[in-house]
Amino acid sequence: MNEKYDVKLYKKLVDMARKAAENAYAPYSSFRVGAAVYTDTGVIYTGCNIENAAYPNGICGEDVAIAKAISEGERKIDVVAVACIDAKTDNSVFPCGLSRQRMAEFKVEEVVIANIDNTYKIHKFEDVLPFAFNF
């Protein structure tokens, strides 16, 4: 895939996502996820997952990062990087459907998925959520 942004940006986003995952509150699943979002204004926001004893009330790391960006006045997010530092699999860990739809709302262009071995792959958003609900 052709990378739209400089490879240094992708690496920085992955590193920031991994660092954010260290702050995750995941006492139930022990599945710590971090995210870093790059906005069209060039600002990066991070977030981590926050679980709750009432399981459906948890918040995904990418949703936290997006919420932080939007609450600071951002309206367009170009890239979302996601890293799970506790995955017990060699497979990539992709955002859930709810998070993908939230990304669609803010016109995300690319999703960077970090693997446990610190490698990553860049995906066009439309490949991650091919039939997003949009207006």
N, CA, C and O of each residue as an XYZ file, in Angstrom:
540
protein
N       0.841     -1.188      0.000
C       0.000      0.000      0.000
C       0.879      1.243      0.000
O       1.934      1.262      0.635
N       0.454      2.259     -0.698
C       1.182      3.525     -0.691
C       0.905      4.254      0.604
O      -0.247      4.424      1.006
N       1.956      4.677      1.244
C       1.803      5.412      2.493
C       1.578      6.882      2.163
O       2.342      7.475      1.401
N       0.540      7.466      2.729
C       0.213      8.859      2.439
C       1.106      9.808      3.227
O       1.457     10.885      2.743
N       1.468      9.411      4.433
C       2.245     10.267      5.308
C       3.661      9.725      5.452
O       3.943      8.603      5.033
N       4.524     10.495      6.025
C       5.908     10.095      6.248
C       5.961      8.901      7.194
O       5.211      8.842      8.169
N       6.835      7.963      6.911
C       6.956      6.759      7.737
C       7.290      7.120      9.198
O       6.933      6.379     10.114
N       7.959      8.234      9.410
C       8.274      8.676     10.779
C       6.999      8.995     11.554
O       6.930      8.758     12.760
N       5.994      9.529     10.871
C       4.721      9.817     11.532
C       4.052      8.523     11.971
O       3.583      8.420     13.105
N       4.005      7.538     11.086
C       3.390      6.258     11.442
C       4.089      5.648     12.658
O       3.432      5.183     13.590
N       5.403      5.653     12.644
C       6.179      5.095     13.762
C       5.880      5.850     15.048
O       5.697      5.243     16.104
N       5.829      7.178     14.956
C       5.521      7.992     16.135
C       4.131      7.669     16.674
O       3.950      7.539     17.884
N       3.157      7.540     15.791
C       1.796      7.227     16.222
C       1.734      5.857     16.896
O       1.077      5.699     17.925
N       2.409      4.878     16.324
C       2.433      3.540     16.927
C       3.098      3.592     18.298
O       2.592      3.007     19.256
N       4.223      4.285     18.397
C       4.911      4.403     19.694
C       4.026      5.085     20.733
O       3.981      4.663     21.889
N       3.329      6.132     20.324
C       2.443      6.847     21.242
C       1.250      5.988     21.645
O       0.807      6.038     22.793
N       0.728      5.199     20.705
C      -0.389      4.296     21.014
C       0.050      3.235     22.020
O      -0.676      2.936     22.968
N       1.232      2.672     21.813
C       1.753      1.663     22.739
C       1.955      2.274     24.129
O       1.640      1.638     25.135
N       2.465      3.478     24.189
C       2.674      4.166     25.466
C       1.329      4.437     26.146
O       1.195      4.256     27.356
N       0.345      4.867     25.373
C      -0.984      5.136     25.930
C      -1.590      3.863     26.512
O      -2.285      3.917     27.527
N      -1.334      2.721     25.882
C      -1.880      1.447     26.363
C      -1.392      1.120     27.773
O      -2.074      0.417     28.519
N      -0.238      1.617     28.132
C       0.295      1.375     29.480
C      -0.605      1.980     30.552
O      -0.592      1.532     31.699
N      -1.386      2.994     30.187
C      -2.284      3.654     31.142
C      -3.691      3.062     31.159
O      -4.555      3.535     31.897
N      -3.920      2.042     30.357
C      -5.259      1.460     30.259
C      -5.740      0.949     31.611
O      -4.958      0.484     32.440
N      -7.039      1.050     31.803
C      -7.686      0.492     32.986
C      -8.424     -0.751     32.502
O      -9.544     -0.662     31.999
N      -7.787     -1.907     32.659
C      -8.327     -3.146     32.119
C      -8.256     -4.282     33.141
O      -7.653     -5.321     32.870
N      -8.876     -4.088     34.329
C      -8.773     -5.112     35.368
C      -9.569     -6.381     35.067
O      -9.340     -7.407     35.707
N     -10.490     -6.338     34.119
C     -11.347     -7.486     33.845
C     -10.815     -8.340     32.702
O     -10.856     -9.568     32.775
N     -10.326     -7.715     31.668
C      -9.853     -8.463     30.500
C      -8.330     -8.568     30.440
O      -7.796     -9.447     29.763
N      -7.630     -7.682     31.140
C      -6.168     -7.587     31.034
C      -5.751     -7.376     29.573
O      -4.697     -7.842     29.141
N      -6.573     -6.688     28.848
C      -6.372     -6.431     27.420
C      -6.215     -4.925     27.255
O      -7.188     -4.205     27.032
N      -4.971     -4.464     27.369
C      -4.711     -3.019     27.334
C      -4.493     -2.541     25.905
O      -3.644     -3.050     25.174
N      -5.292     -1.542     25.535
C      -5.248     -0.988     24.189
C      -4.993      0.510     24.275
O      -5.568      1.209     25.109
N      -4.128      0.982     23.403
C      -3.866      2.410     23.294
C      -4.075      2.857     21.864
O      -4.019      2.059     20.929
N      -4.315      4.134     21.714
C      -4.517      4.701     20.383
C      -3.904      6.082     20.318
O      -3.769      6.778     21.325
N      -3.538      6.457     19.114
C      -3.073      7.816     18.844
C      -3.745      8.258     17.557
O      -3.734      7.534     16.561
N      -4.327      9.445     17.578
C      -4.989      9.972     16.385
C      -4.263     11.225     15.919
O      -3.856     12.069     16.717
N      -4.114     11.318     14.613
C      -3.460     12.454     13.974
C      -4.529     13.238     13.232
O      -5.210     12.711     12.353
N      -4.664     14.496     13.599
C      -5.718     15.322     13.012
C      -5.208     16.096     11.800
O      -4.005     16.178     11.554
N      -6.138     16.651     11.063
C      -5.744     17.418      9.881
C      -5.054     18.726     10.242
O      -4.505     19.396      9.367
N      -5.074     19.098     11.519
C      -4.327     20.295     11.952
C      -2.916     19.934     12.400
O      -2.139     20.808     12.785
N      -2.582     18.634     12.350
C      -1.237     18.192     12.708
C      -1.046     17.878     14.183
O       0.082     17.656     14.623
N      -2.122     17.854     14.951
C      -2.039     17.575     16.382
C      -2.319     16.090     16.615
O      -3.138     15.488     15.920
N      -1.639     15.512     17.589
C      -1.833     14.108     17.948
C      -2.458     14.031     19.332
O      -2.028     14.711     20.263
N      -3.483     13.189     19.449
C      -4.146     12.926     20.733
C      -4.057     11.432     20.998
O      -4.099     10.624     20.070
N      -3.935     11.071     22.264
C      -3.860      9.659     22.620
C      -5.008      9.278     23.544
O      -5.664     10.129     24.145
N      -5.228      7.977     23.636
C      -6.247      7.460     24.540
C      -5.973      6.003     24.843
O      -5.199      5.348     24.145
N      -6.607      5.501     25.882
C      -6.485      4.091     26.258
C      -7.864      3.570     26.630
O      -8.775      4.341     26.933
N      -8.001      2.250     26.601
C      -9.297      1.691     26.967
C      -9.525      1.808     28.470
O      -8.591      1.772     29.272
N     -10.798      1.950     28.819
C     -11.211      2.095     30.214
C     -12.376      1.135     30.422
O     -13.478      1.365     29.926
N     -12.122      0.058     31.159
C     -13.167     -0.936     31.393
C     -14.039     -0.545     32.578
O     -13.720      0.362     33.346
N     -15.148     -1.261     32.698
C     -16.099     -1.021     33.771
C     -16.679     -2.366     34.179
O     -16.842     -3.253     33.341
N     -16.990     -2.521     35.453
C     -17.569     -3.779     35.937
C     -18.860     -4.109     35.194
O     -19.167     -5.281     34.974
N     -19.605     -3.099     34.812
C     -20.767     -3.305     33.951
C     -20.221     -3.282     32.521
O     -20.162     -2.235     31.876
N     -19.824     -4.465     32.045
C     -19.008     -4.607     30.847
C     -19.369     -3.722     29.652
O     -18.455     -3.171     29.038
N     -20.616     -3.554     29.290
C     -20.872     -2.733     28.101
C     -20.508     -1.258     28.282
O     -20.493     -0.504     27.309
N     -20.223     -0.848     29.488
C     -19.921      0.560     29.735
C     -18.463      0.917     29.527
O     -18.076      2.058     29.780
N     -17.642     -0.015     29.075
C     -16.245      0.288     28.803
C     -16.098      1.215     27.609
O     -17.030      1.392     26.825
N     -14.919      1.802     27.482
C     -14.632      2.721     26.384
C     -13.349      2.246     25.705
O     -12.348      1.991     26.374
N     -13.379      2.132     24.406
C     -12.208      1.705     23.644
C     -11.165      2.826     23.590
O     -11.505      4.007     23.639
N      -9.912      2.442     23.492
C      -8.823      3.416     23.449
C      -8.942      4.399     22.305
O      -8.691      5.592     22.476
N      -9.327      3.903     21.133
C      -9.446      4.794     19.988
C     -10.593      5.781     20.168
O     -10.524      6.910     19.682
N     -11.651      5.358     20.868
C     -12.763      6.272     21.138
C     -12.355      7.365     22.120
O     -12.786      8.511     21.994
N     -11.528      7.011     23.091
C     -11.025      8.017     24.036
C     -10.182      9.051     23.297
O     -10.348     10.253     23.508
N      -9.284      8.593     22.437
C      -8.426      9.519     21.688
C      -9.257     10.423     20.779
O      -8.999     11.623     20.684
N     -10.250      9.843     20.114
C     -11.117     10.650     19.249
C     -11.897     11.664     20.081
O     -12.014     12.825     19.691
N     -12.428     11.234     21.219
C     -13.181     12.148     22.083
C     -12.303     13.302     22.559
O     -12.752     14.447     22.605
N     -11.068     13.006     22.909
C     -10.158     14.081     23.330
C      -9.943     15.079     22.197
O      -9.962     16.290     22.418
N      -9.742     14.573     20.996
C      -9.523     15.461     19.853
C     -10.744     16.324     19.581
O     -10.630     17.537     19.405
N     -11.903     15.700     19.547
C     -13.127     16.443     19.256
C     -13.418     17.457     20.355
O     -13.857     18.573     20.075
N     -13.174     17.072     21.607
C     -13.445     18.004     22.710
C     -12.494     19.194     22.708
O     -12.755     20.199     23.371
N     -11.404     19.089     21.976
C     -10.465     20.207     21.846
C     -10.718     21.019     20.576
O      -9.941     21.913     20.241
N     -11.801     20.704     19.875
C     -12.181     21.499     18.708
C     -11.825     20.889     17.360
O     -12.151     21.469     16.325
N     -11.171     19.745     17.344
C     -10.837     19.096     16.069
C     -12.119     18.566     15.428
O     -13.076     18.231     16.127
N     -12.134     18.492     14.115
C     -13.296     17.947     13.426
C     -12.919     16.944     12.344
O     -13.801     16.303     11.772
N     -11.642     16.796     12.052
C     -11.182     15.864     11.014
C      -9.979     15.110     11.543
O      -8.985     15.706     11.959
N     -10.082     13.797     11.521
C      -8.987     12.942     11.970
C      -8.485     12.174     10.758
O      -9.253     11.468     10.104
N      -7.203     12.311     10.457
C      -6.635     11.684      9.272
C      -6.214     10.239      9.500
O      -6.506      9.364      8.685
N      -5.522      9.991     10.617
C      -4.948      8.673     10.870
C      -5.240      8.260     12.306
O      -5.153      9.073     13.226
N      -5.590      6.984     12.488
C      -5.750      6.403     13.820
C      -4.794      5.224     13.920
O      -4.823      4.325     13.079
N      -3.951      5.224     14.938
C      -3.063      4.089     15.214
C      -3.572      3.389     16.459
O      -3.931      4.038     17.442
N      -3.601      2.053     16.417
C      -4.109      1.257     17.528
C      -3.072      0.201     17.890
O      -2.515     -0.467     17.019
N      -2.822      0.063     19.197
C      -1.861     -0.931     19.665
C      -2.402     -1.632     20.902
O      -2.831     -0.986     21.857
N      -2.377     -2.944     20.875
C      -2.712     -3.737     22.052
C      -1.413     -4.340     22.558
O      -0.746     -5.077     21.833
N      -1.052     -4.034     23.789
C       0.228     -4.508     24.291
C       0.128     -5.841     25.019
O       1.139     -6.370     25.481
N      -1.078     -6.390     25.126
C      -1.279     -7.654     25.841
C      -1.856     -8.756     24.968
O      -2.271     -9.791     25.490
N      -1.894     -8.569     23.677
C      -2.523     -9.569     22.809
C      -1.812    -10.908     22.942
O      -0.584    -10.990     22.934
N      -2.603    -11.929     23.062
C      -2.062    -13.287     23.173
C      -2.136    -13.976     21.810
O      -2.327    -15.189     21.730
N      -1.988    -13.216     20.772
C      -2.107    -13.728     19.413
C      -1.099    -13.016     18.521
O      -0.677    -11.897     18.812
N      -0.727    -13.667     17.450
C       0.132    -13.034     16.454
C      -0.691    -12.240     15.454
O      -0.148    -11.486     14.647
N      -2.002    -12.415     15.512
C      -2.883    -11.697     14.598
C      -3.032    -10.247     15.031
O      -2.911     -9.920     16.211
N      -3.292     -9.400     14.073
C      -3.539     -7.997     14.366
C      -4.845     -7.850     15.136
O      -5.779     -8.627     14.938
N      -4.909     -6.864     16.003
C      -6.125     -6.581     16.766
C      -6.724     -5.301     16.199
O      -6.168     -4.213     16.350
N      -7.881     -5.458     15.537
C      -8.537     -4.326     14.896
C      -9.569     -3.704     15.830
O     -10.051     -4.367     16.749
N      -9.910     -2.442     15.604
C     -10.959     -1.785     16.388
C     -12.299     -2.493     16.215
O     -12.560     -3.117     15.186
N     -13.132     -2.386     17.228
C     -14.471     -2.960     17.164
C     -15.328     -2.165     16.173
O     -14.924     -1.105     15.696
N     -16.504     -2.689     15.879
C     -17.403     -2.034     14.929
C     -17.839     -0.645     15.365
O     -17.914      0.270     14.546
N     -18.127     -0.484     16.655
C     -18.538      0.822     17.166
C     -17.432      1.859     16.956
O     -17.699      2.984     16.535
N     -16.195      1.471     17.252
C     -15.072      2.400     17.059
C     -14.862      2.707     15.581
O     -14.546      3.840     15.219
N     -15.036      1.709     14.733
C     -14.885      1.941     13.293
C     -15.934      2.931     12.792
O     -15.633      3.806     11.979
N     -17.156      2.789     13.277
C     -18.201      3.725     12.863
C     -17.905      5.134     13.380
O     -18.174      6.119     12.693
N     -17.350      5.226     14.589
C     -16.977      6.536     15.120
C     -15.889      7.161     14.238
O     -15.907      8.365     13.981
N     -14.950      6.341     13.780
C     -13.907      6.837     12.870
C     -14.522      7.347     11.570
O     -14.078      8.355     11.022
N     -15.539      6.652     11.083
C     -16.202      7.079      9.849
C     -16.807      8.471     10.006
O     -16.795      9.273      9.072
N     -17.327      8.745     11.179
C     -17.957     10.047     11.437
C     -16.982     11.201     11.230
O     -17.373     12.288     10.804
N     -15.703     10.954     11.539
C     -14.707     12.022     11.458
C     -13.747     11.834     10.292
O     -12.631     12.353     10.291
N     -14.211     11.077      9.296
C     -13.545     10.951      7.993
C     -12.102     10.466      8.067
O     -11.239     10.969      7.349
N     -11.839      9.490      8.932
C     -10.501      8.913      9.036
C     -10.096      8.351      7.675
O     -10.898      7.718      6.989
N      -8.850      8.591      7.298
C      -8.336      8.122      6.012
C      -7.589      6.798      6.133
O      -7.705      5.927      5.272
N      -6.816      6.657      7.220
C      -5.987      5.468      7.380
C      -6.044      4.971      8.820
O      -6.189      5.747      9.764
N      -5.923      3.648      8.958
C      -5.859      3.022     10.275
C      -4.561      2.222     10.315
O      -4.307      1.377      9.457
N      -3.753      2.505     11.321
C      -2.473      1.817     11.498
C      -2.657      0.822     12.633
O      -2.990      1.201     13.755
N      -2.439     -0.449     12.333
C      -2.609     -1.499     13.325
C      -1.236     -2.010     13.731
O      -0.497     -2.560     12.914
N      -0.905     -1.823     15.004
C       0.387     -2.283     15.523
C       0.258     -3.731     15.975
O      -0.722     -4.108     16.617
N       1.230     -4.514     15.644
C       1.278     -5.900     16.087
C       2.068     -5.983     17.383
O       2.781     -5.047     17.748
N       1.938     -7.097     18.069
C       2.606     -7.285     19.347
C       4.135     -7.202     19.200
O       4.825     -6.831     20.150
N       4.662     -7.542     18.028
C       6.114     -7.509     17.810
C       6.613     -6.127     17.404
O       7.761     -5.975     16.986
N       5.750     -5.121     17.526
C       6.073     -3.720     17.247
C       6.172     -3.411     15.751
O       6.638     -2.334     15.377
N       5.749     -4.324     14.907
C       5.582     -3.991     13.502
C       4.180     -3.412     13.339
O       3.377     -3.468     14.270
N       3.887     -2.870     12.192
C       2.550     -2.328     11.965
C       2.193     -2.411     10.494
O       3.058     -2.541      9.628
N       0.887     -2.331     10.233
C       0.383     -2.293      8.872
C      -0.573     -1.120      8.746
O      -1.325     -0.795      9.665
N      -0.518     -0.503      7.586
C      -1.360      0.657      7.301
C      -2.506      0.197      6.396
O      -2.293     -0.472      5.385
N      -3.718      0.571      6.785
C      -4.904      0.191      6.019
C      -5.691      1.434      5.638
O      -5.841      2.350      6.446
N      -6.191      1.467      4.413
C      -7.121      2.525      4.038
C      -8.385      2.305      4.849
O      -8.802      1.167      5.061
N      -8.992      3.386      5.301
C     -10.173      3.239      6.156
C     -11.296      2.466      5.466
O     -11.961      1.643      6.095
N     -11.506      2.726      4.191
C     -12.610      2.041      3.516
C     -12.397      0.527      3.449
O     -13.353     -0.216      3.226
N     -11.167      0.061      3.636
C     -10.909     -1.383      3.721
C     -11.213     -1.922      5.115
O     -11.507     -3.107      5.276
N     -11.142     -1.061      6.113
C     -11.409     -1.457      7.499
C     -12.912     -1.444      7.783
O     -13.410     -2.271      8.547
N     -13.623     -0.513      7.174
C     -15.086     -0.455      7.300
C     -15.658     -0.118      5.914
O     -15.937      1.042      5.614
N     -15.827     -1.149      5.078
C     -16.190     -0.898      3.682
C     -17.584     -0.293      3.479
O     -17.809      0.378      2.471
N     -18.499     -0.505      4.379
C     -19.844      0.009      4.176
C     -20.273      0.877      5.354
O     -21.314      0.648      5.970
N     -19.459      1.865      5.648
C     -19.742      2.754      6.781
C     -21.040      3.503      6.550
O     -21.379      3.850      5.418
N     -21.754      3.745      7.618
C     -22.983      4.540      7.570
C     -22.563      6.005      7.521
O     -22.010      6.524      8.490
N     -22.817      6.659      6.424
C     -22.403      8.052      6.215
C     -23.505      8.859      5.565
O     -24.429      8.316      4.960
N     -23.385     10.169      5.703
C     -24.242     11.108      4.967
C     -23.362     11.909      4.057
O     -23.851     12.772      3.328
